[in-house]
Amino acid sequence: MLVARAWKDEPSHPRAFDDEVVAANLRRAVSAAYYALFHQITMDAVGLIAPNVPASTNHRIQRWFNHTEMKAICVRFVPEKLERPLRDLIGESASPDLQTVARNFIQLQNARHRADYDLSYDLTWDDAYELLELASEGVKAWQHIQGSAEANVFILSQLMWKNWERER
């Protein structure tokens, strides 16, 4: 695990080099945390929308999912009272597990962008650990709802939201 690797202190290197290595490893750990949740969702999506496609091509289908659009869709699953058409499809609100998935996805994507592109971001060990916990919590929450009607609506909304927008 990258955070564990970042913790490793190598006294044979100058301290400045250690700090740079640690910072890079922490930034990679944040990115890996985001992608753990992203890939969990998109792998299940492939199983739902293309169950008979050879597994060797799954990665190509996963690339249909746009990170920015996924985040925007996640925002729609967080409120206590969902808007149409989601309310018509899954009820007044998403389950606590789906809300966790959506909320953690948003936070992890924001953190990944900051870690990857904001070089002034002073990422700490505690920050990285919290983000790894968010990813773990998000994956576990997803596994609780995996294959459910609301998880399927969540997946389909990632690809079809523009069509559903017309129903609002």
Backbone torsions as a table, in degrees:
resi	resn	phi	psi	omega
1	MET	NA	141.2	-174.3
2	LEU	-65.2	-38.5	-179.8
3	VAL	-64.8	-41.0	177.7
4	ALA	-61.9	-40.4	178.6
5	ARG	-65.0	-38.6	179.9
6	ALA	-65.9	-31.0	179.9
7	TRP	-68.1	-26.8	-175.3
8	LYS	-63.2	126.3	-179.2
9	ASP	-99.4	123.8	179.2
10	GLU	-111.4	97.0	-175.9
11	PRO	-65.8	-12.0	-178.2
12	SER	-74.2	-14.5	-179.6
13	HIS	-101.1	151.3	175.4
14	PRO	-60.5	150.3	-176.6
15	ARG	-57.4	-40.3	-179.0
16	ALA	-60.8	-39.7	178.8
17	PHE	-65.6	-42.0	178.6
18	ASP	-58.4	-44.2	-179.6
19	ASP	-61.5	-40.9	178.8
20	GLU	-66.5	-41.3	179.1
21	VAL	-65.1	-45.0	179.0
22	VAL	-61.1	-47.1	179.9
23	ALA	-59.7	-43.5	179.3
24	ALA	-64.7	-42.0	179.1
25	ASN	-66.4	-38.1	177.0
26	LEU	-64.6	-41.1	178.7
27	ARG	-64.6	-40.9	177.3
28	ARG	-66.0	-35.3	178.5
29	ALA	-63.5	-39.2	178.0
30	VAL	-64.5	-44.4	178.1
31	SER	-61.6	-44.7	179.8
32	ALA	-63.1	-36.5	178.9
33	ALA	-62.6	-46.0	177.9
34	TYR	-60.6	-48.0	-176.2
35	TYR	-68.1	-24.8	175.1
36	ALA	-60.8	-46.0	179.2
37	LEU	-72.4	-43.5	178.8
38	PHE	-55.3	-49.4	-176.9
39	HIS	-70.9	-31.6	175.9
40	GLN	-60.5	-46.6	-179.1
41	ILE	-67.5	-48.0	-175.2
42	THR	-71.7	-29.0	175.0
43	MET	-65.7	-41.8	177.1
44	ASP	-67.0	-33.7	178.1
45	ALA	-61.8	-42.9	178.9
46	VAL	-60.8	-41.8	178.3
47	GLY	-62.5	-32.9	-179.8
48	LEU	-77.7	-47.1	-171.9
49	ILE	-91.4	-17.1	-178.3
50	ALA	-144.1	60.2	-173.6
51	PRO	-65.4	-23.2	-176.1
52	ASN	-102.8	8.4	178.6
53	VAL	-81.3	139.7	178.8
54	PRO	-55.7	136.4	-178.9
55	ALA	-55.9	-28.7	-178.9
56	SER	-65.5	-15.1	179.5
57	THR	-107.1	2.3	-177.5
58	ASN	-56.2	-38.8	-178.4
59	HIS	-59.7	-30.9	179.4
60	ARG	-69.0	-38.8	178.2
61	ILE	-69.8	-38.2	178.2
62	GLN	-58.7	-28.5	-179.5
63	ARG	-73.6	-8.6	175.2
64	TRP	-68.1	-21.6	-174.5
65	PHE	-84.8	124.8	-178.1
66	ASN	-95.0	124.9	-176.1
67	HIS	-57.9	-45.4	-178.5
68	THR	-64.5	-43.8	179.1
69	GLU	-66.9	-37.5	178.3
70	MET	-61.1	-42.0	178.5
71	LYS	-63.4	-44.4	179.8
72	ALA	-61.3	-38.6	177.9
73	ILE	-69.0	-39.3	178.5
74	CYS	-57.1	-38.6	179.3
75	VAL	-56.6	-33.8	-177.5
76	ARG	-73.2	-18.3	-178.4
77	PHE	-95.2	-4.6	-176.0
78	VAL	-84.2	-36.6	-174.0
79	PRO	-59.6	154.8	177.2
80	GLU	-63.9	-35.2	178.1
81	LYS	-120.1	116.2	-177.9
82	LEU	-74.5	153.1	173.8
83	GLU	-86.2	165.8	171.8
84	ARG	-70.7	149.4	1.0
85	PRO	-86.5	-3.0	-178.0
86	LEU	-59.9	-42.8	-179.7
87	ARG	-57.8	-38.5	179.3
88	ASP	-70.0	-25.6	-175.5
89	LEU	-92.1	-38.1	-175.6
90	ILE	-127.1	-2.3	178.7
91	GLY	110.1	-172.6	-174.3
92	GLU	-60.2	-38.1	-179.1
93	SER	-147.3	159.7	175.2
94	ALA	-74.3	156.8	177.0
95	SER	-63.8	159.2	175.6
96	PRO	-56.0	-35.7	178.6
97	ASP	-65.0	-44.8	179.8
98	LEU	-67.8	-36.7	175.8
99	GLN	-62.2	-39.1	177.1
100	THR	-62.7	-46.1	178.6
101	VAL	-57.6	-50.1	-176.5
102	ALA	-64.1	-47.7	-179.1
103	ARG	-62.7	-43.5	-179.2
104	ASN	-69.2	-36.4	176.6
105	PHE	-59.4	-45.9	179.8
106	ILE	-60.7	-49.2	-178.6
107	GLN	-63.4	-41.6	-179.0
108	LEU	-68.0	-39.1	178.3
109	GLN	-65.8	-41.8	176.9
110	ASN	-60.3	-44.1	-179.3
111	ALA	-66.2	-39.5	179.0
112	ARG	-63.1	-44.9	179.0
113	HIS	-61.1	-42.3	-179.8
114	ARG	-65.3	-45.4	-179.3
115	ALA	-65.0	-37.2	-177.6
116	ASP	-78.7	-33.5	-168.5
117	TYR	-119.1	-16.0	-178.7
118	ASP	-104.1	94.3	-176.4
119	LEU	-70.5	-11.5	175.9
120	SER	-85.9	-7.6	179.8
121	TYR	-68.5	116.7	-179.0
122	ASP	-93.9	84.1	-177.6
123	LEU	-73.7	128.4	179.9
124	THR	-102.3	167.5	176.0
125	TRP	-58.1	-44.6	-178.5
126	ASP	-63.1	-40.9	177.3
127	ASP	-59.6	-48.4	-178.3
128	ALA	-62.5	-42.8	-179.8
129	TYR	-63.2	-43.5	177.5
130	GLU	-59.0	-40.9	-179.6
131	LEU	-69.4	-36.6	174.4
132	LEU	-64.0	-38.5	176.8
133	GLU	-64.5	-40.6	177.3
134	LEU	-60.3	-42.7	178.9
135	ALA	-63.5	-45.3	179.8
136	SER	-62.0	-44.5	178.3
137	GLU	-62.7	-41.8	179.6
138	GLY	-64.9	-43.0	178.8
139	VAL	-64.2	-43.9	179.0
140	LYS	-63.2	-42.6	178.1
141	ALA	-62.5	-41.3	178.1
142	TRP	-62.1	-42.8	-179.5
143	GLN	-63.1	-28.6	177.0
144	HIS	-67.9	-33.7	-175.5
145	ILE	-105.1	-4.3	-178.1
146	GLN	-46.3	128.8	177.5
147	GLY	81.3	-3.7	179.2
148	SER	-77.9	165.6	178.9
149	ALA	-59.0	-43.0	-178.1
150	GLU	-69.6	-33.4	176.1
151	ALA	-66.0	-39.5	178.2
152	ASN	-65.5	-40.7	176.9
153	VAL	-63.9	-40.8	177.6
154	PHE	-58.6	-48.1	179.8
155	ILE	-62.6	-49.4	-178.3
156	LEU	-63.7	-34.9	179.3
157	SER	-65.2	-26.0	178.1
158	GLN	-63.7	-31.0	-178.6
159	LEU	-103.0	-23.1	-169.7
160	MET	-117.5	9.6	-173.2
161	TRP	-57.1	-38.8	-178.3
162	LYS	-59.7	-35.3	176.7
163	ASN	-71.3	-38.9	-178.8
164	TRP	-72.4	-24.7	179.5
165	GLU	-57.7	-31.1	-179.3
166	ARG	-64.5	-23.1	-178.0
167	GLU	-81.7	-9.7	-175.6
168	ARG	-68.6	NA	NA
